[in-house]
Amino acid sequence: MSVIRVLSAGAPKGGVGLTAEAFESDTGHSFQISFATAPTIRAAVEGGTAEADVVVATADAVEAFGTEGLTLEGAMTVLGSIKAGVVIRIGADVPDISSAETLKQALLDAQSIVRNEASSGLYIARMIEGLGIADQVKDKTVTLPTGGDVLAHLAESDVQKEIGFGQLTEIRRLEPEGRIRLVGALPKEVENITTYAAAPLAGARDPDAAKAYVGYLATDAARKILVASGVE
């Protein structure tokens, strides 16, 4: 049996891990899974340094890889979509995010704003720019490499008015630890929904195994796992 190496974005981490476990149980193939931000994944795949058999990234990125001949033709599977949301430390002030206007005011009132450098964090930067307050909140915005880093920062912080942003899947996966709290998804006017997909890379060591796992992600069994993990 083969070892299938997966390079994945962090947002669908729970679903990727659980589907890999299920596929391993069914087939005997084992997995090595690494997680990275969108820019890192793009650079690794396009630069030929990914050292992976399967890539999981935004659907746009995976489609672009296919156009560039970097994935096996006709083997892409769409996993589903993930929303971005607001997260705080347990005990911190709960912001009103019922509308874009109240979110804007909460950001202006915040002592600290925390986002990541991955695709969801880049969206937050554009959202803040669109709200017209980028210059006003620039000096109190903390930018960290990954969604996990954002959540770890919030969990250890003692700032009372601190607002963090992340993907709902990541927040919900760590919320049961009792250190962070999901406030909710972004307001409808500024919501961010990212669709993720998987594809076997053209340089996969065992193309058949890589294609089989990506194909499995389209099955009803895998879909149930993904939905349970927060991938809609």
N, C-alpha and C positions, 0 to 999 in steps of 0.2 A: 504493500500500500504506500501511497505517496504522502509527503508532508506538503500541504497546501499553504503557501505563504500569502497572507492577505495584508495589504496596505490600505488602511481605512481612515476616513475622517472620524473625528471624535464624537460627533453628535449621535450617530446610530450605533455607538459602541456596544450598548447592551444587547440590541437585536443581532448585531454581527456575531458577538460572542455566543449567544444562545443558539443561533442557527448553525454555527460551526459545531457546537457540541452535539446538536441533533443529527447533523450530517455525519459527523464522526461515528456516532452510535449506529447509524444505519449502514455505513459503508466501510468503516475501518480506516478511512483516511484521517490523518491527524492534521493539526493546524499550528502555524506560527502567525500570530496576529500582531501587527504594530499599528499605532495610531499617530496621526500627524495633522497639522493644519492644512487648509486648502492650498496655500502658496507652496508649502513644503512638498505636498503630494504632486502638484503640477510640475515643480522643478525636478523632482526625482523621476517621474514618469517620462517627461520630455527629455531629460538629460541622460536617460538610460541607466540611472543609478538606483532604481526602486528596489531591486532585489526582492521582487514579489511576483506571484503568479496571478493574483486577482487584485484589482483596485476597486475600492468603494469610495465614491466622491460625489459631488453634486452632479446631477444629471447633465447639466451643461458641460461640465468638465469631462465627464466620461464620453459624451457625444463628440467632443472636440478631440479626445484621444483617438476615437475611432476614425474620425476624418483624417487624422494624421497617420493612420496605419499603426498605431501603438497598441491597439487591442485586437482580438480576434473578431473577424467580421460576423455580424449577425448574432452575437452572443450576449448582448447587454440585457440586464434585467433591472427594471425600476423597482426600488424597494418601497418607496412611499415618501411622504412629506412630513417635515418636522417644523413646528412653530417656534419662534423665539419668544422669550418672556422675561419678566422682571423677577429678580431673586434678592433676598436680603438675609442678613444674619438673624437667627432667632433672638428676639429681644430688641432689635433695631426698630426704628420708627417705620410704620407701614405706609408707603406712599399711595396716594390716590392715582390709579392708572385707568380710571373708568373712561377716559377720553384722551385724545391727543393733547387737548389744552391742559387738562389736569396733570398729565404726564410731563408736559413742558414745564409747568410750575413746580412740580416735584423735583425735576432736575435742577432748576434754578435755586431751589431751597436746599438741595442736598449739600452736605459737606464733602462728599466724595462720590464719584461715578466710576464704576469698574466695568470694563469690557475686554474682550479678547482680540487677538490679531487674526483669527480665523474668519471664515466667510460670514458668520453671524455677527461678529464684532465689527467687520468692515461695513455691514449694513447699518449697525447702530450708529457708526460715525456719520454715514450719509443721512440717517434719520435725524440726528441732532442738527446737522447742517440744514436740512429741510425745515426744521422747526425754527430756524433762525437764531439759535442760541450758541452756536459753536464757539464763538469768541468768548462768550460769557462763562462757559463751563470748561474751557480748555485747560486752565491751570489746576482744576480739581479732578481731572479725568485720569484714571490709572489704567494703563493698557498693559495686559499680560499676554503671554504667548498662546495659551489654550483656554478652553472653557473650564477644564479641570482646575487650572491655576486660579481662575476667577473665583470658583466656588471655594477653593482652599483658602484664598485670601479673605473672603467674606466670613468664613467659619472662624477664623482666628482674629478678626478685626474687633476693635472696641469703639469704632466710630458709630455714633448714634443715628446719624442721617446719612446712610450710605446705600446707594442703589447699584445693584449689579444686573448684568444682562447675560443671558445664555440660552441654549436650546432647551426646550422643555424636557426632552429625553434625559439629558445630563442632570438637570436639576432634580427631576423625579427619582432618578436612580440613587442620588445621594441624600435626598431629603429625609428618608427614614432614619438616618444617623442622628437626627435631632439637632443639627448645628445650623442648618440653613432652612429657609422657608420660601416656597414659591408664592409670589404675590399673584401672578396670573400671566396670561399671554398678553402681548402688546395690544393696545386698543385697535379696533378694526381699521381706523383711518390710517394707521401706520404699521399694520401687522406685517410680519415677515414670515413667509412660508418657503422653506427650502426643500426641494425634491432631490433625493439621493438615488444613485444607481450603482450597479456593480457590473464589471466586465472582466473576462480573462485577458491578461496582457499577452501581447504577441510573443514575448520571450518566455512564456510560462514553461517551467521544466517538464511538467506533465500536462499538456494542453487538455487532454481528455478529462482528467480529474478536475482541473480548473473550470472547464466548461460545465462539468456535471454539478459542481457546487453552485455556480452562478445560475444554472437552470433550476436547481433545487429552490433557490430564493423566490422563484415565481410560483411555487406550489402552494396549495391551500394550507398545508402544514406549516410551511415557513411563514406564510402570511399571518397566521394566527400568532406566531411567536413575535413577529415584528410589531403587530398591532398592540400586543400586550406590553411591549417595551416602549411604546409611545410613538412609533412610526405609523402615521395615519394613512 
